[in-house]
Amino acid sequence: MTADGWLQKQLAQHNQMVAAAGIRLRLEHRGQRIGLRGPLPCRHDPAKRRVQRLSLGAAADANGLQQAQRQLLEVHHQLEQGCFDWGHWRAAESGHDPQPGQQPSVERAVKAFEAAFFADPRRRRNPAGSRTTWTGAYLPYLRRLIGQADARNAGLSSDLLLSVLESYDLASRSRQQCSTALAALARHCQLALPPDWSERGSGYGLHRAQYRQLPSDGEIVELLERIPNRSWRLVYGLIAAYGLRNHEAFFCDLSALAPGGDRVIRVLPTSKTGEHQVWPFQPDWVERFDLGALAAGRQALPAVTTDLRHTTLQQVGRRVAEQFRRYALPITPYDLRHAWAVRTIHIGLPDTVAARMMGHSVAIHTRTYHHWITRRDQQQAVDAALARLAP
Protein backbone atom coordinates (compact mmCIF):
# COMPACT_ATOMS: atom_id res chain seq x y z
CA MET A 1 0.00 0.00 0.00
CA THR A 2 1.31 3.45 -0.88
CA ALA A 3 1.86 6.10 1.79
CA ASP A 4 -1.05 8.08 0.35
CA GLY A 5 -3.31 5.02 0.41
CA TRP A 6 -2.34 4.28 4.01
CA LEU A 7 -3.11 7.84 5.05
CA GLN A 8 -6.51 7.80 3.34
CA LYS A 9 -7.39 4.55 5.10
CA GLN A 10 -6.35 5.94 8.50
CA LEU A 11 -8.34 9.12 7.94
CA ALA A 12 -11.43 7.13 6.97
CA GLN A 13 -11.16 4.96 10.10
CA HIS A 14 -10.66 7.99 12.34
CA ASN A 15 -13.60 9.84 10.81
CA GLN A 16 -15.83 6.81 11.32
CA MET A 17 -14.78 6.67 14.98
CA VAL A 18 -15.50 10.35 15.71
CA ALA A 19 -18.81 10.10 13.83
CA ALA A 20 -19.80 7.18 16.06
CA ALA A 21 -18.94 9.36 19.06
CA GLY A 22 -21.35 12.05 17.85
CA ILE A 23 -18.63 14.48 16.75
CA ARG A 24 -19.39 16.30 13.48
CA LEU A 25 -15.83 17.35 12.68
CA ARG A 26 -13.76 15.44 10.11
CA LEU A 27 -10.12 15.30 9.03
CA GLU A 28 -9.20 15.59 5.37
CA HIS A 29 -6.05 15.32 3.26
CA ARG A 30 -5.30 18.44 1.23
CA GLY A 31 -1.98 18.62 -0.59
CA GLN A 32 0.87 18.09 1.88
CA ARG A 33 -1.27 18.83 4.94
CA ILE A 34 -4.06 17.33 7.01
CA GLY A 35 -6.84 19.78 7.77
CA LEU A 36 -10.18 19.85 9.52
CA ARG A 37 -13.64 20.35 8.07
CA GLY A 38 -16.97 20.74 9.86
CA PRO A 39 -19.52 23.16 11.30
CA LEU A 40 -17.55 26.06 12.82
CA PRO A 41 -18.60 29.53 14.02
CA CYS A 42 -18.76 32.14 11.29
CA ARG A 43 -15.85 34.57 11.60
CA HIS A 44 -18.06 37.66 11.58
CA ASP A 45 -21.04 36.16 13.42
CA PRO A 46 -19.94 33.53 15.99
CA ALA A 47 -23.56 32.83 16.90
CA LYS A 48 -23.97 31.13 13.52
CA ARG A 49 -22.21 28.02 12.28
CA ARG A 50 -21.56 26.68 8.82
CA VAL A 51 -19.34 23.98 7.37
CA GLN A 52 -15.84 25.43 7.02
CA ARG A 53 -12.24 24.31 6.79
CA LEU A 54 -9.61 24.89 9.46
CA SER A 55 -5.88 24.56 8.75
CA LEU A 56 -4.10 22.60 11.50
CA GLY A 57 -0.52 22.85 10.25
CA ALA A 58 -0.28 19.04 10.40
CA ALA A 59 1.91 17.27 7.83
CA ALA A 60 0.41 14.50 5.73
CA ASP A 61 2.28 11.70 7.48
CA ALA A 62 1.95 9.47 10.55
CA ASN A 63 3.14 12.11 13.01
CA GLY A 64 0.94 14.75 11.42
CA LEU A 65 -2.06 12.42 11.63
CA GLN A 66 -1.59 11.98 15.38
CA GLN A 67 -1.22 15.74 15.80
CA ALA A 68 -4.37 16.38 13.77
CA GLN A 69 -6.35 13.81 15.78
CA ARG A 70 -5.44 15.60 19.01
CA GLN A 71 -6.27 18.98 17.51
CA LEU A 72 -9.68 17.80 16.28
CA LEU A 73 -10.58 16.81 19.83
CA GLU A 74 -9.30 20.14 21.11
CA VAL A 75 -11.47 22.01 18.61
CA HIS A 76 -14.45 19.83 19.58
CA HIS A 77 -13.89 20.62 23.25
CA GLN A 78 -13.67 24.36 22.54
CA LEU A 79 -16.90 24.23 20.56
CA GLU A 80 -18.64 22.31 23.36
CA GLN A 81 -17.44 24.87 25.92
CA GLY A 82 -18.32 27.84 23.70
CA CYS A 83 -14.74 29.13 23.73
CA PHE A 84 -13.65 28.49 20.12
CA ASP A 85 -11.72 31.45 18.73
CA TRP A 86 -10.38 31.64 15.19
CA GLY A 87 -7.53 33.78 16.47
CA HIS A 88 -6.25 30.89 18.56
CA TRP A 89 -5.60 28.91 15.41
CA ARG A 90 -3.80 31.49 13.28
CA ALA A 91 -0.40 30.03 14.17
CA ALA A 92 -1.57 26.63 13.00
CA GLU A 93 -2.66 28.09 9.69
CA SER A 94 0.96 29.17 9.21
CA GLY A 95 2.17 25.63 9.79
CA HIS A 96 2.89 25.75 13.55
CA ASP A 97 1.20 24.34 16.61
CA PRO A 98 -1.68 26.51 17.83
CA GLN A 99 -1.07 28.85 20.74
CA PRO A 100 -4.55 29.65 22.12
CA GLY A 101 -4.09 33.09 23.68
CA GLN A 102 -2.25 32.92 26.97
CA GLN A 103 -3.32 29.36 27.68
CA PRO A 104 -0.31 27.29 28.82
CA SER A 105 0.61 24.25 26.76
CA VAL A 106 -0.06 21.97 29.74
CA GLU A 107 -3.59 23.31 30.04
CA ARG A 108 -4.14 22.81 26.31
CA ALA A 109 -2.94 19.23 26.62
CA VAL A 110 -5.32 18.59 29.52
CA LYS A 111 -8.25 20.12 27.61
CA ALA A 112 -7.52 17.93 24.59
CA PHE A 113 -7.18 14.89 26.84
CA GLU A 114 -10.53 15.66 28.47
CA ALA A 115 -12.20 15.89 25.08
CA ALA A 116 -10.69 12.55 24.04
CA PHE A 117 -11.74 10.97 27.35
CA PHE A 118 -15.42 11.81 26.87
CA ALA A 119 -15.34 11.15 23.12
CA ASP A 120 -14.29 7.54 23.69
CA PRO A 121 -17.30 5.44 22.53
CA ARG A 122 -16.79 3.05 25.45
CA ARG A 123 -17.26 5.87 27.96
CA ARG A 124 -20.28 7.27 26.14
CA ARG A 125 -22.16 4.09 27.03
CA ASN A 126 -22.09 5.13 30.72
CA PRO A 127 -21.90 8.95 30.80
CA ALA A 128 -22.72 9.24 34.52
CA GLY A 129 -19.99 6.82 35.49
CA SER A 130 -17.55 8.57 33.15
CA ARG A 131 -18.28 11.98 34.71
CA THR A 132 -17.71 10.53 38.16
CA THR A 133 -14.45 8.89 37.09
CA TRP A 134 -13.22 12.11 35.49
CA THR A 135 -14.07 14.41 38.41
CA GLY A 136 -12.88 11.99 41.08
CA ALA A 137 -9.99 10.04 39.56
CA TYR A 138 -8.48 12.43 37.01
CA LEU A 139 -9.37 16.08 37.54
CA PRO A 140 -7.78 16.67 41.00
CA TYR A 141 -4.39 15.46 39.77
CA LEU A 142 -4.58 17.26 36.43
CA ARG A 143 -5.41 20.49 38.26
CA ARG A 144 -2.31 20.08 40.40
CA LEU A 145 -0.33 19.47 37.21
CA ILE A 146 -1.63 22.71 35.69
CA GLY A 147 -0.91 24.57 38.93
CA GLN A 148 2.71 23.40 39.03
CA ALA A 149 3.16 24.20 35.34
CA ASP A 150 1.85 27.73 35.88
CA ALA A 151 4.07 28.26 38.93
CA ARG A 152 7.16 27.20 36.99
CA ASN A 153 6.08 28.57 33.61
CA ALA A 154 6.87 25.07 32.35
CA GLY A 155 5.61 23.03 29.45
CA LEU A 156 4.46 19.43 29.54
CA SER A 157 7.36 17.05 30.19
CA SER A 158 8.07 13.78 31.94
CA ASP A 159 10.04 15.70 34.58
CA LEU A 160 6.99 17.83 35.35
CA LEU A 161 4.76 14.76 35.61
CA LEU A 162 7.24 13.09 37.94
CA SER A 163 7.40 16.22 40.10
CA VAL A 164 3.61 16.21 40.48
CA LEU A 165 3.61 12.50 41.33
CA GLU A 166 6.31 13.00 43.97
CA SER A 167 4.20 15.72 45.61
CA TYR A 168 1.93 12.99 47.01
CA ASP A 169 2.85 10.88 50.03
CA LEU A 170 4.37 7.46 49.53
CA ALA A 171 2.02 4.53 50.13
CA SER A 172 -1.03 6.75 49.64
CA ARG A 173 -4.13 6.15 47.55
CA SER A 174 -3.79 9.66 46.09
CA ARG A 175 -0.32 8.87 44.76
CA GLN A 176 -1.61 5.73 43.09
CA GLN A 177 -4.52 7.56 41.45
CA CYS A 178 -2.24 10.41 40.39
CA SER A 179 0.04 7.86 38.73
CA THR A 180 -2.88 6.43 36.75
CA ALA A 181 -4.22 9.84 35.68
CA LEU A 182 -0.87 11.25 34.57
CA ALA A 183 0.06 8.04 32.75
CA ALA A 184 -3.19 8.27 30.76
CA LEU A 185 -2.39 11.89 29.87
CA ALA A 186 1.12 10.89 28.82
CA ARG A 187 -0.22 8.15 26.55
CA HIS A 188 -2.62 10.60 24.95
CA CYS A 189 0.22 13.10 24.32
CA GLN A 190 2.69 10.35 23.35
CA LEU A 191 5.03 11.46 26.12
CA ALA A 192 7.52 8.89 27.40
CA LEU A 193 7.47 8.25 31.14
CA PRO A 194 10.37 7.04 33.32
CA PRO A 195 10.71 3.24 33.13
CA ASP A 196 10.07 2.91 36.86
CA TRP A 197 6.87 4.99 36.75
CA SER A 198 4.67 2.14 37.99
CA GLU A 199 6.93 1.46 40.95
CA ARG A 200 7.11 5.17 41.82
CA GLY A 201 3.35 5.53 41.56
CA SER A 202 2.31 2.46 43.49
CA GLY A 203 -0.05 3.35 46.29
CA TYR A 204 0.44 -0.04 47.98
CA GLY A 205 -3.32 -0.32 48.44
CA LEU A 206 -4.47 0.72 51.89
CA HIS A 207 -2.24 2.98 53.91
CA ARG A 208 -0.21 0.96 56.42
CA ALA A 209 -1.91 2.77 59.30
CA GLN A 210 -5.29 1.37 58.21
CA TYR A 211 -4.23 -2.23 58.75
CA ARG A 212 -5.10 -2.00 62.43
CA GLN A 213 -8.03 0.42 62.05
CA LEU A 214 -10.57 -1.68 60.16
CA PRO A 215 -13.55 -2.44 62.40
CA SER A 216 -14.22 -5.96 63.59
CA ASP A 217 -17.57 -7.60 62.87
CA GLY A 218 -18.62 -6.99 66.45
CA GLU A 219 -17.74 -3.31 66.22
CA ILE A 220 -19.69 -2.98 62.97
CA VAL A 221 -22.82 -4.36 64.65
CA GLU A 222 -22.36 -2.12 67.68
CA LEU A 223 -21.87 1.04 65.61
CA LEU A 224 -25.16 0.46 63.83
CA GLU A 225 -26.91 1.29 67.13
CA ARG A 226 -25.52 4.83 66.97
CA ILE A 227 -27.59 5.66 63.90
CA PRO A 228 -31.05 6.87 65.00
CA ASN A 229 -32.49 7.24 61.49
CA ARG A 230 -33.85 3.94 60.13
CA SER A 231 -33.23 4.86 56.48
CA TRP A 232 -29.57 5.58 57.11
CA ARG A 233 -29.30 2.40 59.20
CA LEU A 234 -30.34 0.50 56.08
CA VAL A 235 -27.65 2.25 54.01
CA TYR A 236 -25.06 1.36 56.65
CA GLY A 237 -26.27 -2.25 56.70
CA LEU A 238 -26.17 -2.59 52.92
CA ILE A 239 -22.59 -1.32 52.70
CA ALA A 240 -21.48 -3.51 55.61
CA ALA A 241 -23.14 -6.72 54.40
CA TYR A 242 -22.31 -6.32 50.70
CA GLY A 243 -19.10 -4.28 50.64
CA LEU A 244 -20.64 -1.60 48.41
CA ARG A 245 -19.15 1.74 47.43
CA ASN A 246 -20.87 4.72 49.06
CA HIS A 247 -23.12 5.55 46.12
CA GLU A 248 -23.91 1.95 45.14
CA ALA A 249 -26.40 1.58 47.98
CA PHE A 250 -28.71 3.82 45.92
CA PHE A 251 -28.08 2.08 42.59
CA CYS A 252 -28.95 -1.56 43.25
CA ASP A 253 -31.66 -4.03 42.37
CA LEU A 254 -32.62 -5.27 45.84
CA SER A 255 -35.56 -7.49 44.88
CA ALA A 256 -33.62 -10.63 45.92
CA LEU A 257 -33.92 -9.50 49.55
CA ALA A 258 -37.61 -10.43 49.54
CA PRO A 259 -38.66 -13.50 51.58
CA GLY A 260 -37.52 -16.60 49.70
CA GLY A 261 -35.05 -14.61 47.58
CA ASP A 262 -31.42 -15.68 47.14
CA ARG A 263 -30.15 -12.40 48.73
CA VAL A 264 -27.83 -11.77 45.79
CA ILE A 265 -28.17 -8.09 44.94
CA ARG A 266 -27.36 -6.55 41.57
CA VAL A 267 -25.40 -3.32 41.32
CA LEU A 268 -26.89 -1.47 38.36
CA PRO A 269 -25.01 -0.50 35.18
CA THR A 270 -25.32 3.20 36.11
CA SER A 271 -22.79 2.70 38.94
CA LYS A 272 -19.11 3.60 38.61
CA THR A 273 -17.88 0.24 37.34
CA GLY A 274 -21.02 -1.12 35.73
CA GLU A 275 -23.27 -4.05 36.60
CA HIS A 276 -22.11 -6.79 38.96
CA GLN A 277 -23.66 -9.17 41.48
CA VAL A 278 -22.79 -9.32 45.16
CA TRP A 279 -23.35 -11.93 47.87
CA PRO A 280 -23.65 -10.96 51.56
CA PHE A 281 -20.84 -11.67 54.01
CA GLN A 282 -21.98 -12.15 56.80
CA PRO A 283 -25.21 -13.70 55.39
CA ASP A 284 -27.04 -13.40 58.73
CA TRP A 285 -26.64 -9.62 58.60
CA VAL A 286 -29.44 -9.46 56.02
CA GLU A 287 -31.92 -10.26 58.81
CA ARG A 288 -29.96 -8.60 61.59
CA PHE A 289 -29.87 -5.28 59.73
CA ASP A 290 -33.49 -5.65 58.51
CA LEU A 291 -32.40 -5.37 54.86
CA GLY A 292 -35.48 -7.26 53.71
CA ALA A 293 -37.33 -3.95 54.09
CA LEU A 294 -35.61 -2.84 50.88
CA ALA A 295 -37.00 -5.64 48.72
CA ALA A 296 -40.00 -3.61 47.58
CA GLY A 297 -37.86 -0.75 46.26
CA ARG A 298 -35.76 2.13 47.45
CA GLN A 299 -38.62 3.92 49.24
CA ALA A 300 -37.13 2.88 52.58
CA LEU A 301 -33.79 4.51 51.74
CA PRO A 302 -33.09 8.19 52.51
CA ALA A 303 -34.49 10.80 50.12
CA VAL A 304 -31.29 11.40 48.16
CA THR A 305 -31.37 12.72 44.59
CA THR A 306 -30.25 9.95 42.26
CA ASP A 307 -31.31 11.40 38.91
CA LEU A 308 -27.94 11.57 37.18
CA ARG A 309 -29.15 14.41 34.99
CA HIS A 310 -29.08 16.58 38.12
CA THR A 311 -26.36 14.97 40.26
CA THR A 312 -23.30 12.71 40.02
CA LEU A 313 -22.32 9.42 41.59
CA GLN A 314 -19.65 11.31 43.51
CA GLN A 315 -22.22 13.68 45.03
CA VAL A 316 -24.43 10.76 46.07
CA GLY A 317 -21.45 9.07 47.69
CA ARG A 318 -20.53 12.30 49.46
CA ARG A 319 -23.98 12.38 51.10
CA VAL A 320 -23.29 8.96 52.63
CA ALA A 321 -19.89 10.03 53.98
CA GLU A 322 -21.46 13.20 55.43
CA GLN A 323 -24.03 11.14 57.34
CA PHE A 324 -21.31 8.96 58.86
CA ARG A 325 -19.66 12.14 60.17
CA ARG A 326 -22.99 13.56 61.31
CA TYR A 327 -23.58 10.50 63.50
CA ALA A 328 -19.97 10.72 64.78
CA LEU A 329 -19.13 7.22 63.58
CA PRO A 330 -15.42 6.49 64.09
CA ILE A 331 -15.23 4.76 60.70
CA THR A 332 -15.88 5.71 57.06
CA PRO A 333 -18.13 3.93 54.55
CA TYR A 334 -15.00 2.61 52.83
CA ASP A 335 -13.86 1.03 56.08
CA LEU A 336 -17.00 -1.15 55.86
CA ARG A 337 -16.14 -2.01 52.25
CA HIS A 338 -12.55 -2.90 53.14
CA ALA A 339 -13.74 -4.96 56.11
CA TRP A 340 -16.04 -6.90 53.75
CA ALA A 341 -13.10 -7.64 51.45
CA VAL A 342 -10.88 -8.80 54.29
CA ARG A 343 -13.73 -10.98 55.56
CA THR A 344 -13.91 -12.76 52.16
CA ILE A 345 -10.15 -13.34 52.30
CA HIS A 346 -10.35 -14.94 55.74
CA ILE A 347 -13.14 -17.31 54.72
CA GLY A 348 -11.24 -18.35 51.57
CA LEU A 349 -13.33 -16.80 48.80
CA PRO A 350 -11.20 -16.80 45.60
CA ASP A 351 -9.70 -13.39 44.88
CA THR A 352 -11.08 -13.41 41.33
CA VAL A 353 -14.62 -13.86 42.66
CA ALA A 354 -14.27 -11.23 45.39
CA ALA A 355 -12.78 -8.73 42.93
CA ARG A 356 -15.69 -9.22 40.54
CA MET A 357 -18.20 -8.68 43.34
CA MET A 358 -16.41 -5.48 44.35
CA GLY A 359 -16.48 -4.22 40.77
CA HIS A 360 -12.74 -3.85 40.25
CA SER A 361 -9.91 -5.81 38.65
CA VAL A 362 -8.04 -8.68 40.26
CA ALA A 363 -4.85 -6.58 40.00
CA ILE A 364 -6.40 -3.77 42.05
CA HIS A 365 -7.87 -6.27 44.49
CA THR A 366 -4.51 -7.97 45.01
CA ARG A 367 -2.66 -4.67 45.38
CA THR A 368 -5.19 -3.17 47.78
CA TYR A 369 -5.50 -6.21 50.03
CA HIS A 370 -1.97 -7.54 49.57
CA HIS A 371 -1.30 -7.64 53.33
CA TRP A 372 -4.20 -9.96 54.12
CA ILE A 373 -3.94 -12.05 50.95
CA THR A 374 -0.26 -12.72 51.64
CA ARG A 375 -1.02 -13.75 55.21
CA ARG A 376 -3.81 -16.08 54.01
CA ASP A 377 -1.63 -17.72 51.36
CA GLN A 378 1.25 -18.18 53.79
CA GLN A 379 -1.08 -19.67 56.39
CA GLN A 380 -2.47 -22.12 53.83
CA ALA A 381 1.07 -23.16 52.91
CA VAL A 382 2.00 -23.62 56.57
CA ASP A 383 -1.17 -25.65 57.24
CA ALA A 384 -0.43 -27.90 54.25
CA ALA A 385 3.17 -28.42 55.40
CA LEU A 386 2.06 -29.27 58.95
CA ALA A 387 -0.55 -31.68 57.60
CA ARG A 388 2.20 -33.60 55.77
CA LEU A 389 4.13 -33.91 59.02
CA ALA A 390 1.17 -35.29 60.92
CA PRO A 391 1.41 -39.06 61.70
Protein Blocks (a to p, Z undefined) as FASTA:
>chain_A
ZZklmmmmmmmmmmmmmmmnopabdcddehjbccdddddddfklmkbccdddddehiacb
fklmmmmmmmmmmmmmmmmnopacfklmmmmmnopacdehjbcfklmmmmmmmmmmmmpm
klmmmmmlmmmmmmmmmmmmmmmmmmmmmmnopacdfklmmmmmmmpcehifklmmmmmm
mmmmmmmnopacdfklmmmmpgglaafklmmmpccfklmmmmmmmpmblklmmmmmmmmm
nopafklmmmccfklmpghiaoiacddfklmnopaddddddfklmmmnopmmmmnojklp
ccddfbfklbcfklmmmmmmmmmmmnopabdfklmmmmmmmmmmmnopafklmmmmnopa
fklmmmmmmmmmmmmmmmmmmmmmmmmmpZZ
